[in-house]
Amino acid sequence: MSPNMSPRKVPIPEQTPGERIKNFREVALGYTPVQAKEEALRCLQCKTRPCVAGCPVNVGIPEFIKKVAEGDFDGAARILASENCLPAVCGRVCPQETQCEALCVRGKKGEPVAIGRLERFVADYAMEHMSPDLPEIKKNGIKVAIAGGGPSGLTCAGELARRGYEVTIFEALHALGGVLMYGIPEFRLPKKLVAREIANALALGVKIEKNVIVGRSITVDELFQEGFQAVFIGCGAGLPSFLKIEGENLNGVYSANEFLTRANLMKAYDFPNVPTPVKIGRRVAVVGGGNVAMDAARTAKRLGAEEVFIVYRRSETELPARAEEIHHAKEEGIIFRLLRNPVKILGKDGWVTGMECVEMELGEPDASGRRRPLVKQGSNFEFPVETVIIAIGGTPNPLIRQTTPGLEVRNWGGIIVDEASMKTSKEGVYAGGDIVTGAATVILAMGAGKIAARAIHEALQKKTLSKPREDPPSCKNSGHDRKRIFLFDK
Amino acid sequence: MYRIIEKKHLGNNVEEMVIQAPYVARHCEPGQFIILRVDEEGERVPLTIAEYDRIRGSVSIIYQVAGYTTRKLSEKKEGDSLTDFVGPLGRPTELQPLKRVIGIGGGVGAAPLYPQLKKLSEMGTSVDVILGARSKDFIILEEKFSGFCKNLHVTTDDGTYGTKGLVTGKLKELVEAGEKYDEVIAIGPVIMMKFVSLLTKPWGLKTSVSLNPIMVDGTGMCGGCRVTVGAQTKFACVDGPDFDGHQVDYDELMRRQSMYKTEEAHSCKIGLRPA
C-alpha cells in the first residue's frame, strides 16, 4: 500500500454549528471505515516512532494505524487496548496536538496524521462490533484500594486487576468516571460511551464502592487496617477557585464545576423531566480560557442563552483550551472578550445584572512562561449579563490530606510524589492525577495511574517475595460482566 | 442500595427513617449530614443525621415532606431501598464540655440539634432546650430531649402547645429572668437562626448555627453552598455546616436558598413536582 501523501487530515464529519447548538448530541460524528483507512494511509510507519514518545500511556500508534490501513480493525483495537483502557475517551478528549500528533513527521509539511480521530474510530468500532475477549486472570488475593473513580483511579484499578490484584475503587459520587461524567459535556463525550468503556476496563473483577468518601467515610489508615496492602489516591482537584471579587455570591454566579455537574451528571438540560434544575440567563459570561471554560460556554449556548461570552485576561495566543475546542466554540457563536478581567459582579435584588471589567495588556512573561496580564488603568467598563460562570480551575480536595497523617503536600495542597513511581511520603500510599499536578488532562492522569500500578505491583511483589507475574493480558473487550454497566448507565 | 430499616411518622408531615448505611454509621458525629438520592433519576438532597447506631450500622434521618424529593422519599416503605446515601459529610460539631448550654430547635431543626445536645449532656454539660414550631403537630422529639434536658420549653406560633410565640421570645424571657448560658446552639429555618443571633449578639452570648444551603455534591466540588461568614466566603459542606451565628450573612443565605423557587413552582404547575 502506498501512503496517502495528502498534506491534510481526512476531515471528520460533524454536526453543523446551527444544528448542534440546539442539542446535546456529539459534535463530531467519527470516521467511516473508508475515511479511517484513507487517513491511516497517511502514516509513514516511521521506524523511530516519534509519536509514541508523546503518548503518556505509550500506545503503539504506528502499529495500530497499520492495522487500520489494512482494514484489520479488530487487530487495531487489540493493540490500542493493550496500553489504553479508555481509548474511546482518549480519542475524543486527549490534546493530541500537543502530544502524539505534535511529534508526527507528517506535521512538518502539512497536518500530522489524525491519530486521535483514528483512535476514536477504532475504539468505537470495537465497542460496537467486537465480542468480549476476557483473559483468564489468576487472582493473587492481595487487596489494593483506589480512592477516586476518575481517569487515574480507573486506569490504576484496571492495570492492577489485570495483574491479579483484588482491587476496590472507593468513589464519592453516585457514578464512576470523575470528570468524564460530571465535567466534560455530553456533546464532547457521550456518557453512555464513558459508562461502557469504564465497565469494560473494570470487568476483570474490580469491586466498586460508590458513595464512599475516603477521608470521611473511611480513612487511609483504616484501609490498611482492613487489609489493603496499598492505596492509590486519585481524587482530583475538586475544589473550585473563585475570583474573590465583590458580588461573587449573587444568585446567577456558578462555579464551572457546579454548572457542568448540574448539566452533565444531574442532566439538568432535561429539567423538568429530571428534578435538578440549572439557571441560565439571556446573556452569559464565562470567566476563564481553558477547556472547562469552553465546555461551560458551549453548554450555556445549548441551554438556550442568546449570547455567551468568554472573558479571559490574556490574549488568544495564551488561551489554554485546545485549538479544536476554541474553533468549535467560535463556530457556535461564542463571543470572545479577550484581555478583559472582571473586578466586580454587579447585582440587583440579589441577582446578577452584569460585570464590571477592566481591560488588560500583556507585559513580560511570568513563571508560567506566558506574558503577564496587566491592568490598563482607568479602563473599567460595565458589561450586562445575567449569569456568570467562573472557570478558573480548582485546588485539591482537602479531605484526604486532613485525615492522613504522614502524607506530605505542597503549599497549594497537591500531594507530593516521586514521579517515577507516584509514591507519596507515606508508606504504601501512591497518588496521581489532578491531586498531584493540579488541574491537568485526562491522559496525564491515566498515565500516572499506570505508572502507579506498575510501582505498586513491583513493591508488593517484593514484599511477598514471590516472582513477578507475566505481562498482563489485554483489558479490552472484557465486557463480560454486562450487569456492571448499569452502575454507570444513567 | 441502602435499605430502610424503620419508618415512623413523627408529626404533621414529619417522618423519620432509619437507613442501613454502615460507612456513614461508622464515623458520623453530631453536626454531620448525608446526601441521598431516592432513585436513579433523583436529585441529590442533603439531610442532617439525627441518630446513629454504630453496631447496627444504621443512621436515622428526619425530614419534613415539603417538596418533590421529600415526597418521593415519603413514598418509600420499610424494607424498600434508597439508591444513594453518602456521608458523613461536613465537619463534626466542635463540642466542649461547658457549664450550661441551651439548644433551640425550630421545626425539623430539632433533629440535628438532638445529637449535639445529647453529646454535650454526656460530656457533663447541663443542657436546656427550646423547641419551636408553627403548631403542636410540628413539635418533634420532645420525649427524647426530655430524657436528658434539665429544662424543656416549647413555643408554637399559634399557641396550640406550650407558650404562644417565637423561640426568640422564650430565650429573651429566660435570659432576662437571670438564666445564664455559656452557649446557644440554634438550628432551624434561616430566619429563626438570624433572629436568635441578632438577639444574642449584644449579650455577647456565643451562638452556633447549622446551615443548610443548596448544594450538589457535598464534598466541596460544586461550591454552590457558599456562604459569607465574617466577610469571608465559606463552603458549608467542607467548612461547616456549623458556623458562628454572629458572623453569618443570613440575608444572602436566604436569597441563595430561593434561587430555584421558580423552577420548583414550574414543576408543581405541570404536575411533575407536587408541592
Interface residues (C-beta under 8 A of the other chain):
Chain A: A172 L173 H174 Y182 E209 K210 N211 V212 I213 R216 S217 I218 G238 L239 P240 F242 K244 E248 N249 N251 Y254 S255 N257 E258 T261 R262 M266 K267 F271 P272 N273 V274 P275 T276 P277 K279 G350 N397 P398 L399 K490
Chain B: Y23 V24 R26 H27 R37 E40 E41 G42 E43 R44 Y68 T69 T83 D84 F85 V86 G87 P88 L89 V216 D217 T219 G220 M221 C222 G223 G224 R226 V227 T228 T233 F235 V238 E252 R255 R256 S258 M259 Y260 E263 H266 S267 I270 L272 R273
